[in-house]
Amino acid sequence: MQAQQKRVNDVASKNIQSRAHKRATTLFAAETKKLEDERKLSASKVSELVYREFGVHIHKRTIQREVAAGRVGLSPLKRGMKGNFPALTFQHLANAFESFIKIKQLNGQGGDLSNNKLSQLLKKCTRPVIECDSRWLLVRLLKTTAAELRCGKVNNAEERRVRWTTYFNIKSWFDNWEKDLVKLGFAFTNDNDNTVIPDEQLERILNIDETCLVMDGSKCNRGGRPEVMFYSQTLPNLGKSTIKSSVSTTMITGSTAAGEAIPPHFQFSTTSKSEETQRVNVNSIAFFPKVKGKFGTSDSKEWPVTIGMNEKGGMDDVEFRQYFLNSIVPLYPDSNDVNGKRVMVKVDSGPGRLQENFLAKARTLGFIVYPGVPNTTAVTQETDQNYGPFKTQFTKNLKKISDARIMQDLSTSLPPWLVGLLVFGGIDPVSKVVVSESAFDIAFSKERNCEVWKKIGAAPLTRACLQNHNQVRQEMGDAEDATNNTMQLIQSTNDLSTFFLNEHGFNSDVLKASIKKVKKQSVTVRHSQERIDEISQATTHGNLFHATGGGHLTDEDVFLALQKKKVEAEIKQLKKKKDATFKMSDVGAKANAILQQPKLYTTYTKAELSTLLSYHQVKGVSGMKKDAMVAKWKEIMDSKKAALA
């Protein structure tokens, strides 16, 4: 990174040097053309003027020599031996190289742009024309393109997140979100054709998300540079002692668009197989303070933290339904499925969101469940922005308790019920250390909540996250803006330069790349049969998004599609039963025909035995040998067992 930064600085310095050189030669050439009786500036005087203007010293002899040679207004000649490539060829090679890197970056393939991989590509490109050291060629190209290119570490990202986090997908979601806000009474369109959400409705739009809390100091990282520790080289360096734990707890919380924090819910793991045997340590209550908020009431009041338990300590279909109905619904006692009284709940694509009974119950109560674009929580979900500072403070609190217990030679075992101490702060019952900073208060303060809602741009509706160029990937044709114009220029440069190189014998295909073009899904029309059919066939949130372009799960089309899917499943079962009945009828007729034959059972063929046993619904007939079939048929005859109807 330092080497590339040096190249960037060198290019900037050379640009200034070049401008100063052009200015000096142009000015001195103009002076030499003046008449004899006119006052002329000497080369020394020109050098001084240029120095005051650019801060660069051009020697008077250099100015005189360049003007005498006719190189007026030109950049200074480059030093060293002449290169292996003609100037025009090298320029096209640099353009192809630079545009290739930019296209790969735009396509979310930055991991292919390491030093070694680029050097290998250059070797393949130039080999048909000339044998050269590709490493030195790479250095030369990096110097040439340093004004445009930077180097640094590339953050790892899941392929599905890169694929889904596109400008087109998120814009499609915002388009539907805006329409639904107006249709469901959360917003109105003003005289300037802008969608406005009233302040009283901001209190009724919320986002919830879950996170896993692990009380394991050996795996928690606070972020930033690690602390520097001093140690002796002559003694063993054993590392820093910390707490080790494999127990995890799920916390689900969020905020409203008005900035109020949703009371958190903690999902603990348990080995109990029934609700009657599940137990919660009463001491945990001391670390679970109440959370203030107005929500759907007339005045601000205190709301309790809620608790759930299951085997894995995470959210599933059942737990999400119970959490929603027992923890979210009570916050809005005035909710109803009418304009002004509905509650919009933004969620991710987690478990429990597509339950038919749950969605019907939520809509009846006036709650609209609205999923975001799948696999884009880091960009489109507000609560995900809160969890960054929350995890940082959570880790600091864990470290504080861990250090105190180790210093006092106390037990480093942290039971799950102490999770509230790390989240809200308090006094550790073992070491008596005071945890004064509340991770929840820091991350979910009203100021912080309003900040994350503003950053996303869902409410108030600004679509701000679409401008997050570091995470939102744009594709060719997804908008008519400056970015698309730039992409077209980059693509044209790559096409032209690789064509030129190919015509001159280079293997330029290795540097040829194409910017991904937006694949516009044929989003169906609302209430159409095509839309209902596609929704009914959707098995994932991704399929559902492609069918609708984004929308709430309590829409009439979703219920019709779920009902259609249910009816089709019932029809399939009935058809299967009908086919089985007809099949057994045919088998019965064949079996009766076999039994009418005057022959001993020991003389039956394997096919006849198979028919008789199938009629009596014996399992595994296809894998049985004839001797086993004969024995089984004799057993049936001896028991005089009637064939099952």
KEMARVO-122972 format. One record per residue (C-alpha): x, z, y; residue in three letters. Coordinates in steps of 0.5 Angstrom, whole numbers, padded with zeros to 4 digits, always signed. Layout:
BEGIN
XZYALA/...
END
This chain:
BEGIN
+0000+0000+0000MET/+0006+0002+0005GLN/+0009-0005+0003ALA/+0003-0009+0005GLN/+0002-0005+0011GLN/+0009-0007+0013LYS/+0007-0014+0012ARG/+0001-0013+0017VAL/+0005-0010+0022ASN/+0011-0015+0021ASP/+0005-0021+0022VAL/+0002-0018+0028ALA/+0010-0017+0031SER/+0011-0024+0030LYS/+0005-0027+0033ASN/+0007-0023+0039ILE/+0014-0026+0039GLN/+0011-0033+0038SER/+0006-0032+0044ARG/+0012-0030+0048ALA/+0017-0036+0046HIS/+0011-0041+0047LYS/+0010-0038+0054ARG/+0017-0038+0056ALA/+0019-0045+0054THR/+0012-0047+0057THR/+0014-0044+0064LEU/+0021-0046+0064PHE/+0020-0053+0063ALA/+0015-0053+0069ALA/+0020-0050+0073GLU/+0025-0056+0071THR/+0020-0061+0073LYS/+0020-0058+0080LYS/+0023-0062+0086LEU/+0030-0061+0089GLU/+0027-0058+0095ASP/+0022-0053+0091GLU/+0024-0046+0089ARG/+0025-0046+0082LYS/+0026-0040+0077LEU/+0032-0039+0073SER/+0032-0038+0066ALA/+0034-0031+0067SER/+0028-0030+0072LYS/+0023-0033+0066VAL/+0026-0028+0061SER/+0024-0022+0066GLU/+0017-0025+0067LEU/+0016-0026+0060VAL/+0018-0019+0058TYR/+0014-0016+0063ARG/+0008-0019+0060GLU/+0009-0019+0053PHE/+0014-0013+0052GLY/+0019-0018+0048VAL/+0026-0020+0050HIS/+0027-0028+0050ILE/+0034-0029+0051HIS/+0036-0034+0057LYS/+0040-0039+0053ARG/+0035-0039+0048THR/+0030-0041+0053ILE/+0034-0047+0056GLN/+0036-0049+0049ARG/+0029-0050+0046GLU/+0027-0054+0053VAL/+0033-0058+0052ALA/+0031-0060+0045ALA/+0024-0062+0047GLY/+0021-0056+0043ARG/+0016-0053+0049VAL/+0010-0049+0047GLY/+0012-0049+0040LEU/+0013-0043+0036SER/+0020-0041+0034PRO/+0024-0044+0028LEU/+0024-0040+0022LYS/+0030-0038+0019ARG/+0033-0039+0012GLY/+0033-0045+0008MET/+0028-0050+0007LYS/+0022-0048+0002GLY/+0020-0051-0004ASN/+0014-0053-0002PHE/+0012-0058+0004PRO/+0009-0054+0010ALA/+0002-0057+0009LEU/+0002-0056+0001THR/+0004-0049+0002PHE/-0001-0048+0008GLN/-0007-0050+0003HIS/-0004-0046-0003LEU/-0004-0040+0002ALA/-0011-0042+0004ASN/-0013-0042-0004ALA/-0010-0036-0005PHE/-0013-0032+0001GLU/-0020-0035-0001SER/-0020-0033-0008PHE/-0018-0026-0007ILE/-0024-0026-0002LYS/-0029-0029-0007ILE/-0027-0024-0012LYS/-0028-0018-0008GLN/-0035-0021-0005LEU/-0037-0022-0013ASN/-0035-0015-0014GLY/-0029-0017-0019GLN/-0024-0013-0014GLY/-0021-0010-0021GLY/-0018-0017-0022ASP/-0014-0017-0016LEU/-0007-0013-0018SER/+0000-0015-0017ASN/+0001-0017-0024ASN/-0005-0021-0025LYS/-0004-0025-0018LEU/+0003-0027-0020SER/+0001-0029-0027GLN/-0004-0034-0023LEU/+0001-0037-0019LEU/+0005-0038-0024LYS/+0000-0042-0028LYS/-0002-0046-0021CYS/+0005-0048-0020THR/+0008-0049-0026ARG/+0006-0057-0027PRO/+0010-0058-0020VAL/+0016-0054-0020ILE/+0019-0048-0023GLU/+0019-0042-0018CYS/+0019-0034-0018ASP/+0012-0033-0018SER/+0014-0026-0016ARG/+0017-0028-0009TRP/+0012-0033-0008LEU/+0007-0028-0008LEU/+0011-0024-0003VAL/+0011-0030+0001ARG/+0004-0031+0001LEU/+0002-0024+0002LEU/+0006-0024+0008LYS/+0003-0031+0011THR/-0004-0028+0009THR/-0003-0021+0012ALA/-0007-0021+0018ALA/-0013-0022+0013GLU/-0011-0018+0007LEU/-0010-0011+0006ARG/-0008-0007-0001CYS/-0011+0000-0003GLY/-0014+0003-0009LYS/-0020+0000-0012VAL/-0026+0005-0014ASN/-0029+0005-0021ASN/-0036+0003-0021ALA/-0041+0002-0027GLU/-0042-0006-0028GLU/-0050-0004-0028ARG/-0049-0001-0021ARG/-0045-0007-0018VAL/-0050-0012-0021ARG/-0056-0008-0018TRP/-0054-0006-0012THR/-0055-0013-0008THR/-0057-0014-0001TYR/-0063-0018-0004PHE/-0066-0013-0009ASN/-0065-0007-0004ILE/-0069-0012+0002LYS/-0074-0014-0003SER/-0075-0006-0004TRP/-0076-0005+0003PHE/-0081-0011+0004ASP/-0086-0008-0001ASN/-0084+0000+0001TRP/-0086-0003+0008GLU/-0093-0006+0006LYS/-0095+0000+0002ASP/-0093+0005+0007LEU/-0098+0001+0012VAL/-0103+0000+0006LYS/-0103+0007+0004LEU/-0104+0010+0011GLY/-0097+0013+0012PHE/-0095+0008+0017ALA/-0098+0003+0022PHE/-0096-0003+0026THR/-0095-0002+0033ASN/-0096-0008+0039ASP/-0089-0010+0038ASN/-0090-0011+0030ASP/-0086-0005+0028ASN/-0088-0001+0023THR/-0088+0006+0026VAL/-0089+0013+0021ILE/-0092+0019+0025PRO/-0088+0025+0025ASP/-0094+0029+0021GLU/-0093+0023+0016GLN/-0086+0024+0015LEU/-0087+0031+0012GLU/-0091+0028+0007ARG/-0085+0023+0005ILE/-0080+0026+0000LEU/-0075+0025-0005ASN/-0073+0029-0011ILE/-0067+0028-0015ASP/-0063+0032-0021GLU/-0056+0034-0022THR/-0052+0037-0027CYS/-0049+0044-0026LEU/-0043+0046-0030VAL/-0039+0052-0029MET/-0033+0050-0031ASP/-0027+0051-0027GLY/-0022+0046-0031SER/-0026+0040-0029LYS/-0029+0041-0022CYS/-0025+0037-0017ASN/-0027+0039-0009ARG/-0024+0032-0007GLY/-0019+0031-0002GLY/-0011+0032-0003ARG/-0010+0038-0008PRO/-0006+0044-0006GLU/+0001+0044-0006VAL/+0004+0050-0010MET/+0011+0053-0010PHE/+0014+0054-0017TYR/+0021+0055-0020SER/+0024+0050-0024GLN/+0028+0055-0029THR/+0021+0058-0031LEU/+0015+0055-0035PRO/+0010+0052-0031ASN/+0004+0054-0034LEU/-0001+0052-0029GLY/-0007+0055-0025LYS/-0012+0060-0029SER/-0019+0058-0029THR/-0026+0059-0032ILE/-0027+0054-0038LYS/-0035+0053-0040SER/-0039+0048-0044SER/-0046+0050-0041VAL/-0049+0046-0036SER/-0056+0047-0032THR/-0060+0042-0029THR/-0062+0043-0022MET/-0067+0038-0019ILE/-0069+0038-0011THR/-0069+0034-0005GLY/-0072+0034+0002SER/-0078+0031+0006THR/-0077+0026+0011ALA/-0078+0031+0017ALA/-0072+0035+0014GLY/-0075+0040+0010GLU/-0071+0042+0004ALA/-0075+0042-0003ILE/-0075+0049-0007PRO/-0070+0047-0012PRO/-0072+0048-0020HIS/-0067+0050-0025PHE/-0067+0047-0032GLN/-0064+0052-0037PHE/-0062+0050-0044SER/-0064+0055-0050THR/-0064+0055-0057THR/-0071+0057-0058SER/-0076+0053-0062LYS/-0082+0055-0058SER/-0084+0057-0052GLU/-0086+0064-0054GLU/-0079+0066-0056THR/-0076+0063-0050GLN/-0073+0068-0045ARG/-0070+0068-0038VAL/-0065+0074-0036ASN/-0069+0078-0030VAL/-0062+0079-0027ASN/-0062+0072-0025SER/-0068+0073-0020ILE/-0064+0077-0015ALA/-0060+0070-0014PHE/-0066+0066-0013PHE/-0068+0067-0006PRO/-0074+0064-0003LYS/-0074+0057+0001VAL/-0078+0056+0008LYS/-0082+0050+0009GLY/-0089+0048+0012LYS/-0090+0042+0007PHE/-0098+0041+0007GLY/-0100+0048+0010THR/-0101+0049+0017SER/-0095+0054+0018ASP/-0088+0055+0015SER/-0088+0060+0009LYS/-0083+0062+0003GLU/-0083+0058-0003TRP/-0080+0061-0010PRO/-0075+0057-0014VAL/-0078+0055-0020THR/-0075+0055-0027ILE/-0076+0051-0034GLY/-0072+0051-0041MET/-0071+0046-0046ASN/-0066+0045-0052GLU/-0061+0041-0048LYS/-0062+0044-0041GLY/-0064+0037-0038GLY/-0070+0033-0036MET/-0075+0029-0041ASP/-0082+0026-0040ASP/-0085+0033-0042VAL/-0081+0037-0037GLU/-0081+0032-0031PHE/-0089+0032-0032ARG/-0089+0040-0032GLN/-0084+0040-0026TYR/-0088+0035-0022PHE/-0095+0039-0023LEU/-0092+0046-0022ASN/-0087+0045-0017SER/-0088+0039-0013ILE/-0096+0039-0013VAL/-0097+0046-0010PRO/-0093+0045-0004LEU/-0099+0040-0001TYR/-0105+0044-0003PRO/-0109+0039+0002ASP/-0107+0033-0002SER/-0112+0028-0003ASN/-0112+0020-0005ASP/-0115+0018+0002VAL/-0111+0016+0008ASN/-0107+0021+0012GLY/-0107+0026+0006LYS/-0103+0023+0001ARG/-0096+0025-0001VAL/-0090+0019-0002MET/-0085+0022-0007VAL/-0079+0017-0008LYS/-0075+0018-0015VAL/-0070+0015-0019ASP/-0071+0011-0025SER/-0070+0018-0030GLY/-0074+0020-0035PRO/-0082+0021-0035GLY/-0083+0017-0029ARG/-0087+0012-0033LEU/-0092+0016-0037GLN/-0099+0014-0036GLU/-0103+0020-0036ASN/-0098+0023-0031PHE/-0098+0017-0027LEU/-0106+0018-0027ALA/-0106+0025-0026LYS/-0101+0024-0020ALA/-0105+0019-0017ARG/-0112+0023-0017THR/-0108+0029-0014LEU/-0106+0024-0008GLY/-0099+0023-0010PHE/-0095+0016-0010ILE/-0089+0016-0015VAL/-0085+0011-0012TYR/-0078+0009-0015PRO/-0072+0006-0012GLY/-0068+0000-0014VAL/-0065+0002-0021PRO/-0058+0004-0021ASN/-0057+0004-0014THR/-0058+0012-0013THR/-0052+0012-0009ALA/-0054+0007-0004VAL/-0062+0008-0003THR/-0063+0015-0005GLN/-0063+0021+0000GLU/-0062+0027-0004THR/-0056+0023-0007ASP/-0052+0024-0001GLN/-0054+0031+0000ASN/-0050+0033-0007TYR/-0043+0031-0005GLY/-0043+0037+0000PRO/-0047+0041-0005PHE/-0042+0040-0010LYS/-0036+0041-0006THR/-0038+0048-0004GLN/-0041+0049-0011PHE/-0034+0048-0013THR/-0031+0053-0008LYS/-0036+0058-0010ASN/-0034+0058-0017LEU/-0026+0058-0015LYS/-0027+0064-0011LYS/-0031+0068-0017ILE/-0026+0065-0022SER/-0020+0067-0018ASP/-0023+0074-0017ALA/-0024+0076-0024ARG/-0017+0073-0026ILE/-0014+0077-0021MET/-0018+0083-0023GLN/-0017+0082-0031ASP/-0024+0081-0032LEU/-0028+0077-0036SER/-0028+0070-0034THR/-0035+0068-0038SER/-0040+0066-0033LEU/-0047+0066-0037PRO/-0052+0061-0034PRO/-0056+0066-0031TRP/-0051+0067-0025LEU/-0052+0059-0023VAL/-0056+0062-0017GLY/-0050+0066-0015LEU/-0046+0059-0014LEU/-0052+0055-0011VAL/-0054+0061-0006PHE/-0049+0066-0005GLY/-0049+0073-0007GLY/-0045+0079-0010ILE/-0041+0077-0017ASP/-0044+0083-0021PRO/-0037+0084-0025VAL/-0032+0083-0020SER/-0036+0085-0014LYS/-0033+0079-0010VAL/-0038+0077-0004VAL/-0040+0069-0004VAL/-0042+0068+0003SER/-0043+0061+0003GLU/-0049+0058+0000SER/-0048+0051-0002ALA/-0055+0050-0002PHE/-0056+0052+0005ASP/-0050+0047+0007ILE/-0052+0041+0004ALA/-0060+0042+0005PHE/-0060+0044+0012SER/-0065+0041+0016LYS/-0060+0037+0020GLU/-0056+0035+0014ARG/-0063+0032+0011ASN/-0065+0028+0017CYS/-0058+0025+0017GLU/-0059+0023+0010VAL/-0066+0020+0011TRP/-0063+0016+0018LYS/-0057+0014+0013LYS/-0062+0011+0008ILE/-0067+0008+0013GLY/-0073+0009+0009ALA/-0077+0014+0014ALA/-0076+0013+0019PRO/-0076+0005+0017LEU/-0070+0002+0020THR/-0067-0001+0013ARG/-0060+0002+0015ALA/-0057+0002+0008CYS/-0057-0005+0008LEU/-0051-0005+0013GLN/-0047-0001+0008ASN/-0042-0007+0007HIS/-0038-0003+0003ASN/-0043-0002-0003GLN/-0048-0007-0002VAL/-0046-0013-0005ARG/-0049-0020-0001GLN/-0050-0026-0005GLU/-0050-0033-0002MET/-0057-0035+0001GLY/-0060-0028+0001ASP/-0060-0028+0008ALA/-0059-0032+0015GLU/-0054-0028+0018ASP/-0046-0028+0020ALA/-0044-0025+0013THR/-0047-0031+0010ASN/-0044-0036+0015ASN/-0037-0033+0013THR/-0039-0034+0006MET/-0040-0041+0007GLN/-0033-0042+0011LEU/-0030-0038+0005ILE/-0033-0042+0000GLN/-0031-0049+0003SER/-0024-0047+0004THR/-0023-0045-0003ASN/-0026-0052-0005ASP/-0022-0056+0000LEU/-0015-0053-0001SER/-0016-0053-0009THR/-0018-0060-0009PHE/-0012-0062-0005PHE/-0007-0058-0009LEU/-0010-0061-0015ASN/-0009-0068-0013GLU/-0002-0066-0012HIS/-0001-0064-0019GLY/-0002-0057-0018PHE/-0006-0053-0024ASN/-0011-0050-0018SER/-0017-0049-0023ASP/-0014-0042-0024VAL/-0015-0040-0016LEU/-0022-0044-0016LYS/-0028-0039-0015ALA/-0035-0039-0013SER/-0039-0034-0009ILE/-0045-0032-0013LYS/-0051-0035-0011LYS/-0058-0030-0010VAL/-0062-0031-0016LYS/-0069-0030-0013LYS/-0074-0027-0018GLN/-0081-0030-0018SER/-0084-0024-0016VAL/-0092-0024-0018THR/-0098-0024-0014VAL/-0101-0017-0013ARG/-0107-0017-0018HIS/-0106-0023-0021SER/-0106-0024-0029GLN/-0099-0026-0029GLU/-0097-0020-0026ARG/-0101-0015-0030ILE/-0098-0019-0036ASP/-0091-0018-0034GLU/-0092-0011-0032ILE/-0095-0009-0039SER/-0089-0013-0042GLN/-0084-0009-0038ALA/-0080-0003-0042THR/-0075-0001-0037THR/-0075+0000-0030HIS/-0071-0006-0029GLY/-0076-0010-0032ASN/-0081-0007-0028LEU/-0077-0009-0021PHE/-0076-0016-0023HIS/-0084-0017-0024ALA/-0086-0013-0018THR/-0080-0013-0013GLY/-0081-0006-0012GLY/-0087-0002-0011GLY/-0090+0005-0013HIS/-0092+0007-0020LEU/-0099+0009-0018THR/-0101+0002-0016ASP/-0108-0001-0020GLU/-0104-0006-0023ASP/-0099-0001-0026VAL/-0105+0002-0029PHE/-0108-0004-0032LEU/-0102-0006-0035ALA/-0101+0000-0038LEU/-0108+0000-0041GLN/-0107-0007-0043LYS/-0101-0005-0047LYS/-0105+0000-0050LYS/-0110-0004-0052VAL/-0106-0009-0055GLU/-0102-0004-0059ALA/-0109-0002-0062GLU/-0111-0009-0064ILE/-0104-0010-0067LYS/-0105-0004-0071GLN/-0112-0006-0073LEU/-0109-0013-0075LYS/-0104-0010-0079LYS/-0109-0006-0083LYS/-0114-0012-0084LYS/-0108-0016-0087ASP/-0106-0010-0091ALA/-0113-0010-0094THR/-0113-0018-0095PHE/-0107-0017-0099LYS/-0109-0012-0103MET/-0115-0015-0105SER/-0111-0021-0107ASP/-0107-0017-0111VAL/-0113-0013-0114GLY/-0115-0020-0117ALA/-0109-0022-0120LYS/-0108-0015-0123ALA/-0115-0015-0126ASN/-0114-0022-0129ALA/-0107-0020-0132ILE/-0111-0014-0135LEU/-0116-0018-0138GLN/-0111-0022-0143GLN/-0111-0019-0150PRO/-0103-0017-0150LYS/-0099-0011-0150LEU/-0096-0008-0144TYR/-0089-0008-0147THR/-0090-0016-0147THR/-0092-0017-0139TYR/-0087-0021-0135THR/-0083-0017-0129LYS/-0088-0021-0125ALA/-0094-0019-0128GLU/-0091-0011-0128LEU/-0089-0012-0121SER/-0097-0014-0119THR/-0100-0008-0123LEU/-0095-0003-0120LEU/-0096-0006-0113SER/-0104-0005-0114TYR/-0103+0002-0116HIS/-0099+0002-0109GLN/-0092+0004-0113VAL/-0086+0005-0108LYS/-0080+0001-0109GLY/-0082-0004-0114VAL/-0078-0010-0111SER/-0072-0006-0113GLY/-0074-0003-0120MET/-0071-0006-0126LYS/-0076-0009-0132LYS/-0075-0003-0136ASP/-0077+0002-0131ALA/-0083-0002-0129MET/-0085-0001-0136VAL/-0084+0006-0136ALA/-0088+0007-0130LYS/-0094+0003-0132TRP/-0094+0007-0139LYS/-0094+0013-0134GLU/-0100+0010-0130ILE/-0104+0008-0137MET/-0103+0015-0140ASP/-0105+0019-0134SER/-0111+0014-0133LYS/-0110+0014-0126LYS/-0115+0010-0122ALA/-0112+0005-0117ALA/-0112+0007-0110LEU/-0117+0003-0106ALA/
END
